[in-house]
Amino acid sequence: MKGTFALLDIAGYVALLLWGTHMVTSGVLRGYGSMLRRWMGRYLAHRPAAFGFGVCVTAILQSSTATGLMATSFAASGFLGLAPGLAVMLGANVGTTLIVQVMSFDISIVAPVLILIGFVIHRRTDDVSYENLGRVSIGLGLMLLALHLLVGAMAPVENAQVLRAILQSLASEPVMAMLVAALLTWACHSSVAVVLLIVSLANAGVVDAPGALALVLGANLGGTIPALMEAHTPVARRLPMGNLLVRAFGCVICLPLLPLIAHWLVPLGAAPARIVVNFHTAFNLALAVIFIVPVQSLARLLVRLLPEPPKPNDPGVPQYLDEGALDTANVALANAVRESMRMADMVEGMLKDLVEVFGKDDRSRAKAIGQTDQWLDRLGMAIRNYLADLGGEALNEEDGERSQEILAFVINLEHIGDITANNLMEFAAKKVQNGQDFSAEDIQDLALMHAQVMESLRLGLTVFLRGDLRAAQQLVARKEMLWRLENEASERHIKALRERRDAGGADVYLRILRDLKRVHSHLAALAYLPLERAGLLQDRLVREPVTT
C-alpha cells in the first residue's frame, strides 16, 4: 500500500506542477498577451530578434508549448512569417531549458513567499493587469512547491522494485524510453514538468544516466506534439511540423551516442540530475546553432510538404476562425480581424460596382451584389459567434475593447451590405423599369458622393486596423461634407424638377443620395470608439442612431 500511496503523491504533485505552469501561462497571456502580439508583429522580421523573442517569452510563460501554440496561430493567420516563426520556436526550445536549469536547484524556500505575494496582489487590486501579475506569482510558487514535494515523494520509489525494474528495462531500450516519455509529455502538455520528473528519477537512482537522457529526448519530441495536434489546416501545421522535424533530427543523431554523451557531460557535473539538465540545454542549443542559418530553406521545404489548400468555392465560409485559438484571446482576436477584413474587401467590391450598375444598367453586377450580401451575412454571423465563444474566457481590458471594436466593425459592414444590396439595387431596378436616365449633373453629383464614400471606407479601415486617431477625426469631420453635398444636390435637383415636373425621377435620385449618406454614417461610426477613449470626441458631433 505504501507504494500505491507514493505513486498517488507523485501524480498529485505532478498535477500541481502542471497547474502552476498553467497559472503562469494564462496570467501572462491574459494580462500581457496583446503586448506580446504587438511585439511579435513588429520586431520579428529578423532571425536573431525572433530567436531572442522565443527565449524570453518562454522564460516568462514557463512553457515552450504555450509559445508554440501562440506562434502557430500567428503563423497560420499570416501575422508571423514561417521562417521567423521557426526561429521563435528554436528560441522557445532553448528558453524551456533555462527554466529547467533554474528549477533544478533547490529554491523551494521562495515558494511560500511567491504564493503569499501573489495572493495579496490578486486580492487587493481591481486592476486586471495586477490581478494577472498576482496569478503569475502564485503559479511560480506552486511550481516550486510541487517540485520540492516531488523530490520528497520520490524517496519511497527508490525501494519500489517493480517500478525500478520497469524503468531499468526502458533504459536498456532507448527508443522505447524515448517514445514513452514523448507520450507522457504530450499528455501533460509540459516538457518542463516531464524533464523535472526525469531529474527526480535520476536523483533517486531509479534510472541510470543514458536511460535518463533517452527519456529527455522523448520529452523534447513530445513537446512538439500539442501544437501540431491543435493545428487544423495544412498552413497551421507548417510551424509545429518544422519544430517536430528539427527535434526528430536531433533525436536520431543522439540516440546511438547516449552513453558517450553522458560521459562527455560528466566534467560539467557528475551528479545524474546535473547530467540530465545539462544535456537538455546542450541538445536544444546545438539544434538552434545548426538550424538558425538554414531556417529559410526549412520554411520552403515545409511549404512544399504542406501546400496551402485551394480556397473554398463558397466565399461565405470562414477561412481564419480557428477554434483552437480561442484559448489564447489575442490570437483569436487576430483571427477575427483577418476574417473581418474579408468582409471589408467584399463591401469595397459592392460599392465599386455601384458605378457600373447605375451608369450602365449592368444587371449581372447587380445580381453579384445581391449574392455578396448573402456571403457578408454568413461571415458576420460566424464572426459574432466566434467572439461570443471567446467572451467566455477572461479577457483583459484591452482585449475586451478590441473585441467590441471588431463586433461594431462587423455589424456596420453588414448594414452597409444591406443598404447596397437591398435599397440601392431596388432603386437601380426602378430606374431601369421606368426608363429613367440621370442628367449629366445628377451623374456628376452621384459620382462625387460615391468617391467620398469610397475614401471614407479607406479611412475607416485605417482606424480599425491601426487605431489611427487622425484618420478617425478626418472620418467624423467628413460627415458635415456629405451632409452638405446631399443638401446642395437635393436643392438643385428639386428646383430643376419643379420646372420639369418630373417627380418620379426625383424620388429615386434623392433616395440614392440619402442611402449613400447612410453608408457613410456607418463608416463614420467606426471612429467613435477610439475617439471617445482618447477624449477627442467633440461635443458638437452627436452620434445619431442610423436606421436601416
VOGU-3710 file (C-alpha; in Angstrom, 3 decimals, decimal comma):
1> mkgtfalldi> 0,000/0,000/0,000  2,878/2,392/0,726  3,973/2,132/-2,898  0,433/2,929/-4,071  0,232/5,999/-1,846  3,660/7,102/-3,043  2,540/6,884/-6,657  -0,619/8,856/-5,811  1,518/11,510/-4,133  3,772/11,734/-7,172
11> agyvalllwg> 0,759/12,025/-9,509  -0,732/14,752/-7,329  2,484/16,751/-7,186  2,939/16,485/-10,954  -0,633/17,747/-11,361  0,182/20,636/-9,003  3,256/21,421/-11,097  1,160/21,444/-14,272  -1,460/23,666/-12,650  1,210/26,122/-11,565
21> thmvtsgvlr> 2,540/26,207/-15,137  -0,999/26,808/-16,407  -1,496/29,708/-13,984  1,736/31,362/-15,116  0,917/30,931/-18,800  -2,694/32,101/-18,550  -1,742/35,024/-16,311  0,872/36,302/-18,749  -1,356/35,850/-21,805  -4,410/37,447/-20,205
31> gygsmlrrwm> -2,519/40,362/-18,751  0,088/40,990/-21,411  -0,941/38,924/-24,428  -1,834/41,973/-26,522  1,596/43,479/-25,898  3,243/40,191/-26,913  1,140/40,152/-30,076  2,299/43,658/-30,992  5,933/42,743/-30,394  5,555/39,631/-32,476
41> grylahrpaa> 4,118/41,632/-35,352  6,659/44,473/-35,254  10,036/43,119/-34,255  10,308/39,560/-35,544  11,272/40,111/-39,170  14,879/39,027/-38,476  16,047/35,663/-37,199  18,129/36,895/-34,202  15,236/39,002/-32,912  12,787/36,127/-33,398
51> fgfgvcvtai> 15,148/33,710/-31,627  15,604/36,098/-28,681  11,856/36,651/-28,501  11,274/32,892/-28,279  13,793/32,550/-25,439  12,363/35,458/-23,430  8,679/34,655/-23,918  9,167/31,008/-22,990  11,075/32,035/-19,879  8,142/34,290/-18,950
61> lqsstatglm> 5,386/31,829/-19,845  7,257/28,896/-18,256  6,118/26,752/-21,195  7,507/26,213/-24,689  4,177/24,540/-25,504  2,337/27,817/-24,866  4,844/29,715/-27,002  4,459/27,119/-29,748  0,660/27,338/-29,730  0,767/31,134/-29,867
71> atsfaasgfl> 3,385/31,236/-32,649  1,492/28,577/-34,626  -1,734/30,572/-34,516  0,031/33,774/-35,607  1,849/31,976/-38,436  -1,405/30,384/-39,630  -3,119/33,790/-39,593  -0,325/35,441/-41,577  0,772/37,747/-38,740  4,107/35,925/-38,442
81> glapglavml> 6,231/34,632/-41,308  7,096/30,938/-41,336  10,886/31,464/-41,198  10,738/33,907/-38,233  8,235/31,551/-36,606  10,733/28,693/-36,838  13,362/30,963/-35,279  10,891/31,741/-32,469  10,479/28,012/-31,837  14,248/27,454/-31,757
91> ganvgttliv> 14,414/30,175/-29,112  11,468/28,690/-27,232  13,205/25,310/-27,095  16,272/26,956/-25,565  14,107/29,036/-23,214  12,473/25,967/-21,732  15,910/24,566/-20,849  16,696/27,721/-18,877  13,569/27,126/-16,811  14,703/23,579/-16,080
101> qvmsfdisiv> 18,180/24,829/-15,160  16,756/27,227/-12,572  14,180/24,767/-11,245  16,777/22,028/-10,836  18,318/23,943/-7,920  16,665/23,858/-4,524  14,934/27,234/-4,457  11,770/25,942/-2,795  12,337/28,352/0,118  10,918/31,187/-2,015
111> apvliligfv> 7,742/29,230/-2,905  5,637/30,400/0,088  6,858/33,968/-0,414  5,755/33,967/-4,068  2,381/32,446/-3,195  1,785/34,978/-0,413  2,800/37,950/-2,586  0,644/36,722/-5,442  -2,348/36,224/-3,154  -2,064/39,721/-1,703
121> ihrrtddvsy> -1,716/41,342/-5,149  -4,614/39,355/-6,558  -6,967/40,161/-3,674  -6,004/43,791/-3,032  -6,300/45,284/-6,520  -9,047/45,830/-9,055  -6,583/46,374/-11,892  -6,734/43,399/-14,276  -3,028/43,667/-15,104  -2,031/43,453/-11,442
131> enlgrvsigl> -4,503/40,622/-10,844  -2,809/38,613/-13,579  0,605/39,512/-12,149  -0,564/38,036/-8,857  -1,748/34,958/-10,728  1,726/34,558/-12,252  3,371/34,854/-8,823  1,060/32,219/-7,338  1,736/29,917/-10,291  5,507/30,194/-9,869
141> glmllalhll> 5,176/29,491/-6,162  3,052/26,407/-6,803  5,586/25,122/-9,330  8,452/25,427/-6,832  6,363/23,898/-4,045  5,341/20,979/-6,268  8,973/20,310/-7,205  10,009/20,321/-3,541  7,223/17,890/-2,636  8,007/15,747/-5,682
151> vgamapvena> 11,613/15,264/-4,600  10,416/14,076/-1,173  7,819/11,759/-2,683  10,434/10,089/-4,885  12,279/8,655/-1,873  9,970/5,619/-1,397  10,195/4,898/-5,117  13,845/4,050/-4,630  12,736/0,861/-2,875  9,861/0,074/-5,291
161> qvlrailqsl> 11,388/-2,908/-7,079  8,617/-3,188/-9,699  8,881/0,416/-10,843  12,671/0,242/-10,735  12,605/-2,872/-12,922  10,256/-1,209/-15,436  12,349/1,924/-15,744  15,587/-0,018/-15,930  14,148/-2,147/-18,738  13,217/1,064/-20,549
171> asepvmamlv> 16,752/2,311/-20,052  18,037/-0,706/-21,957  15,614/0,142/-24,803  16,327/3,824/-25,548  13,868/4,023/-28,455  11,042/2,691/-26,293  12,042/5,009/-23,443  12,002/7,973/-25,813  8,514/7,078/-27,098  7,097/6,597/-23,580
181> aalltwachs> 8,466/9,986/-22,480  7,102/11,604/-25,657  3,600/10,264/-24,936  3,802/11,405/-21,316  4,902/14,905/-22,394  2,088/15,125/-24,932  -0,439/14,102/-22,263  0,958/16,643/-19,784  1,406/19,449/-22,338  4,580/20,401/-20,487
191> svavvllivs> 8,111/19,299/-21,307  9,335/21,258/-18,266  7,312/19,086/-15,878  8,416/15,840/-17,520  12,110/16,795/-17,634  11,965/17,790/-13,967  10,298/14,434/-13,208  13,190/12,719/-15,033  15,601/14,747/-12,911  13,870/13,426/-9,778
201> lanagvvdap> 14,067/9,837/-11,049  17,762/10,265/-11,821  18,398/11,752/-8,374  16,647/8,779/-6,777  18,856/6,390/-8,738  15,815/4,781/-10,343  17,253/5,229/-13,845  20,867/5,487/-14,992  22,307/8,412/-16,964  21,920/7,006/-20,532
211> galalvlgan> 18,343/5,933/-19,761  17,538/9,368/-18,351  18,956/11,015/-21,482  16,714/8,826/-23,652  13,740/9,992/-21,615  14,861/13,613/-22,085  14,908/13,096/-25,861  11,337/11,824/-25,628  10,287/14,848/-23,573  11,729/17,127/-26,247
221> lggtipalme> 9,984/15,195/-29,004  6,652/15,093/-27,151  6,751/18,840/-26,512  6,184/19,446/-30,235  3,026/17,345/-30,447  0,376/19,575/-28,731  0,812/22,467/-31,185  0,729/20,018/-34,107  -2,467/18,390/-32,811  -4,123/21,786/-32,283
231> ahtpvarrlp> -3,438/22,867/-35,894  -6,396/22,115/-38,158  -5,133/23,275/-41,556  -2,005/22,485/-43,630  -0,830/26,085/-43,274  -1,240/25,956/-39,484  0,683/22,654/-39,333  3,808/24,045/-41,013  5,378/25,644/-37,941  4,795/22,781/-35,453
241> mgnllvrafg> 5,813/20,286/-38,141  9,070/22,200/-38,619  9,696/22,116/-34,868  8,963/18,375/-34,842  11,373/17,736/-37,735  14,140/19,724/-36,022  13,844/17,813/-32,758  13,364/14,462/-34,514  16,630/15,125/-36,349  18,351/15,738/-33,032
251> cviclpllpl> 16,866/12,557/-31,533  18,053/10,413/-34,441  21,584/11,806/-34,128  21,775/11,481/-30,335  20,107/8,094/-29,723  23,108/5,893/-30,657  25,510/8,210/-28,799  23,773/8,444/-25,409  26,403/6,563/-23,326  29,166/8,610/-24,922
261> iahwlvplga> 27,254/11,882/-24,415  26,675/11,023/-20,748  30,434/10,519/-20,356  31,193/13,854/-22,090  28,859/15,721/-19,730  30,465/14,412/-16,519  33,025/17,280/-16,292  30,123/19,761/-16,154  28,625/17,931/-13,187  28,885/14,268/-12,217
271> aparivvnfh> 25,531/14,095/-10,426  22,861/12,278/-12,546  20,445/15,202/-12,188  23,071/17,660/-13,410  23,870/15,435/-16,415  20,158/15,354/-17,341  19,709/19,118/-17,079  22,901/19,932/-18,964  22,039/17,501/-21,744  18,596/19,107/-22,128
281> tafnlalavi> 20,247/22,509/-22,569  23,051/21,303/-24,838  20,618/19,388/-27,068  18,440/22,435/-27,786  21,359/24,844/-28,070  23,023/22,582/-30,644  19,813/22,363/-32,696  19,438/26,152/-32,575  23,001/26,633/-33,841  22,518/24,086/-36,620
291> fivpvqslar> 19,147/25,318/-37,913  19,151/29,083/-37,307  21,035/29,727/-40,575  19,121/27,399/-42,968  15,752/28,331/-41,456  14,606/29,875/-44,763  15,353/26,623/-46,604  13,430/24,681/-43,964  10,492/27,073/-44,394  10,463/26,467/-48,172
301> llvrllpepp> 10,556/22,701/-47,594  7,576/22,916/-45,238  5,613/24,952/-47,782  6,231/22,212/-50,361  5,310/19,456/-47,916  2,184/21,254/-46,683  0,874/23,394/-49,561  -1,971/25,788/-48,978  -5,282/24,101/-49,845  -7,440/25,608/-52,589
311> kpndpgvpqy> -9,758/28,356/-51,462  -13,328/27,187/-50,843  -15,741/27,837/-53,673  -18,140/29,403/-51,180  -16,785/32,832/-50,092  -19,259/32,810/-47,207  -17,263/30,078/-45,453  -14,849/31,484/-42,805  -11,162/30,867/-43,511  -9,398/32,169/-40,400
321> ldegaldtan> -11,681/31,463/-37,423  -9,559/28,751/-35,819  -11,461/27,250/-32,881  -8,201/26,017/-31,368  -7,075/29,629/-30,876  -9,953/30,503/-28,522  -7,796/29,566/-25,535  -5,480/32,484/-26,382  -7,523/35,667/-26,570  -5,100/37,865/-28,504
331> valanavres> -4,561/35,179/-31,154  -8,309/34,617/-31,531  -8,852/38,373/-31,911  -6,202/38,491/-34,635  -8,075/35,709/-36,448  -11,350/37,623/-36,138  -9,702/40,775/-37,520  -8,425/38,901/-40,542  -11,860/37,416/-41,248  -13,405/40,870/-40,818
341> mrmadmvegm> -11,055/42,217/-43,480  -12,500/39,663/-45,899  -15,877/41,270/-45,243  -14,362/44,705/-45,843  -12,993/43,549/-49,221  -16,465/42,319/-50,186  -18,078/45,615/-49,169  -15,495/47,554/-51,165  -16,292/45,446/-54,231  -20,036/46,026/-53,781
351> lkdlvevfgk> -19,602/49,797/-53,534  -17,293/49,907/-56,570  -19,835/48,004/-58,647  -22,499/50,629/-57,903  -20,977/52,878/-60,575  -21,448/50,207/-63,257  -24,964/49,365/-62,103  -26,247/52,945/-62,178  -24,194/54,134/-65,126  -24,602/51,163/-67,490
361> ddrsrakaig> -27,590/49,299/-66,045  -25,328/46,267/-65,555  -27,718/43,577/-64,320  -25,021/40,930/-63,847  -23,206/43,215/-61,407  -26,469/43,933/-59,610  -27,025/40,191/-59,193  -23,444/39,748/-57,937  -24,002/42,475/-55,323  -27,038/40,612/-54,008
371> qtdqwldrlg> -25,054/37,378/-53,770  -22,189/39,125/-51,990  -24,607/40,440/-49,361  -25,587/36,856/-48,509  -21,906/35,963/-48,048  -21,481/39,009/-45,818  -24,344/37,941/-43,580  -22,917/34,450/-43,153  -19,428/35,699/-42,388  -20,804/38,267/-39,950
381> mairnyladl> -22,762/35,585/-38,106  -19,676/33,346/-37,934  -17,503/36,155/-36,532  -20,124/37,123/-33,938  -20,401/33,502/-32,764  -16,608/33,258/-32,614  -16,368/36,387/-30,471  -19,190/35,099/-28,263  -17,237/31,870/-27,630  -14,193/33,970/-26,812
391> ggealneedg> -16,272/36,056/-24,412  -16,413/33,101/-22,047  -12,665/33,493/-21,458  -11,213/36,010/-19,033  -10,272/38,975/-21,227  -8,161/41,850/-20,089  -9,453/45,373/-20,634  -7,557/45,941/-23,880  -8,700/42,648/-25,411  -12,278/43,338/-24,325
401> ersqeilafv> -12,211/46,715/-26,053  -10,750/45,165/-29,193  -13,488/42,543/-29,198  -16,119/45,309/-29,081  -14,379/47,174/-31,915  -14,423/44,050/-34,103  -18,078/43,436/-33,312  -19,014/47,047/-34,181  -16,959/46,840/-37,392  -18,726/43,650/-38,481
411> inlehigdit> -22,208/44,979/-37,699  -21,603/48,221/-39,606  -20,284/46,311/-42,618  -23,391/44,135/-42,589  -25,599/47,238/-42,532  -23,671/48,735/-45,460  -24,118/45,485/-47,373  -27,882/45,509/-46,678  -28,246/49,131/-47,823  -26,280/48,431/-51,007
421> annlmefaak> -27,897/45,109/-51,928  -31,473/45,928/-50,940  -32,149/49,657/-51,145  -29,711/50,850/-53,806  -30,253/47,838/-56,077  -34,007/48,323/-55,761  -33,624/51,943/-56,900  -31,440/50,811/-59,804  -34,146/48,359/-60,856  -36,812/51,079/-60,657
431> kvqngqdfsa> -34,655/53,354/-62,764  -34,422/50,702/-65,496  -38,089/49,737/-65,199  -39,280/53,336/-65,573  -36,814/54,044/-68,370  -35,327/56,962/-66,478  -31,920/58,446/-67,157  -29,987/60,734/-64,850  -28,828/64,067/-66,177  -25,122/64,858/-66,539
441> ediqdlalmh> -25,299/66,952/-63,361  -27,041/64,103/-61,496  -24,363/61,618/-62,522  -21,649/64,072/-61,548  -23,180/64,560/-58,082  -23,597/60,820/-57,578  -20,022/60,162/-58,697  -18,733/62,826/-56,297  -20,654/61,422/-53,337  -19,651/57,879/-54,287
451> aqvmeslrlg> -15,967/58,912/-54,373  -16,317/60,462/-50,927  -17,854/57,260/-49,572  -15,003/55,173/-51,013  -12,447/57,490/-49,409  -14,314/57,197/-46,105  -14,133/53,402/-46,398  -10,349/53,587/-46,687  -10,184/55,872/-43,651  -12,446/53,516/-41,719
461> ltvflrgdlr> -10,147/50,572/-42,431  -7,171/52,610/-41,233  -8,986/53,401/-37,992  -9,982/49,757/-37,474  -6,576/48,235/-38,180  -4,266/50,813/-36,630  -6,437/52,846/-34,256  -5,258/55,964/-36,108  -6,787/58,910/-34,230  -6,024/61,387/-37,025
471> aaqqlvarke> -7,862/59,216/-39,545  -10,739/58,873/-37,057  -11,037/62,661/-36,740  -10,993/63,051/-40,529  -13,680/60,389/-40,871  -16,041/62,086/-38,417  -15,380/65,535/-39,912  -16,399/64,255/-43,346  -19,980/63,801/-42,154  -20,633/67,519/-42,489
481> mlwrleneas> -19,231/67,492/-46,026  -21,507/64,588/-47,011  -24,499/66,373/-45,498  -23,632/69,484/-47,469  -23,221/67,564/-50,730  -26,579/65,879/-50,251  -28,350/69,118/-49,385  -26,870/71,029/-52,334  -27,649/68,231/-54,787  -31,176/67,836/-53,404
491> erhikalrer> -31,936/71,558/-53,594  -30,615/71,821/-57,142  -32,454/68,699/-58,249  -35,773/69,681/-56,670  -35,541/73,143/-58,179  -34,965/71,635/-61,631  -37,789/69,162/-61,134  -40,227/71,950/-60,318  -39,546/73,325/-63,733  -39,785/69,948/-65,487
501> rdaggadvyl> -42,387/68,488/-63,092  -40,691/65,055/-63,112  -41,487/63,868/-59,580  -40,858/60,154/-60,199  -37,212/60,632/-61,128  -36,669/62,920/-58,139  -37,849/60,244/-55,738  -35,315/57,635/-56,961  -32,467/60,117/-57,176  -32,993/61,591/-53,694
511> rilrdlkrvh> -33,273/58,157/-52,105  -29,956/57,143/-53,676  -28,339/60,243/-52,190  -29,839/59,518/-48,802  -28,640/55,914/-48,780  -25,118/56,882/-49,800  -25,120/59,227/-46,822  -26,356/56,366/-44,619  -23,468/54,223/-45,842  -21,069/56,964/-44,809
521> shlaalaylp> -22,743/57,234/-41,401  -21,980/53,569/-40,737  -18,373/54,153/-41,759  -18,099/57,219/-39,516  -19,408/55,139/-36,607  -16,102/53,215/-36,687  -14,306/56,335/-35,445  -16,329/56,949/-32,296  -14,888/54,240/-30,032  -11,203/55,214/-30,434
531> leragllqdr> -12,035/58,939/-30,271  -14,100/58,503/-27,145  -11,337/56,529/-25,414  -8,836/59,271/-26,313  -11,181/62,035/-25,120  -11,222/63,616/-28,595  -14,892/63,224/-29,436  -16,237/66,737/-29,977  -19,453/67,645/-28,244  -20,877/69,179/-31,388
541> lvrepvtt> -20,634/65,877/-33,242  -23,584/63,992/-31,831  -23,793/60,324/-32,618  -27,110/59,719/-34,300  -28,629/56,254/-34,422  -28,586/55,105/-38,031  -31,683/53,251/-39,076  -31,554/50,680/-41,774
//
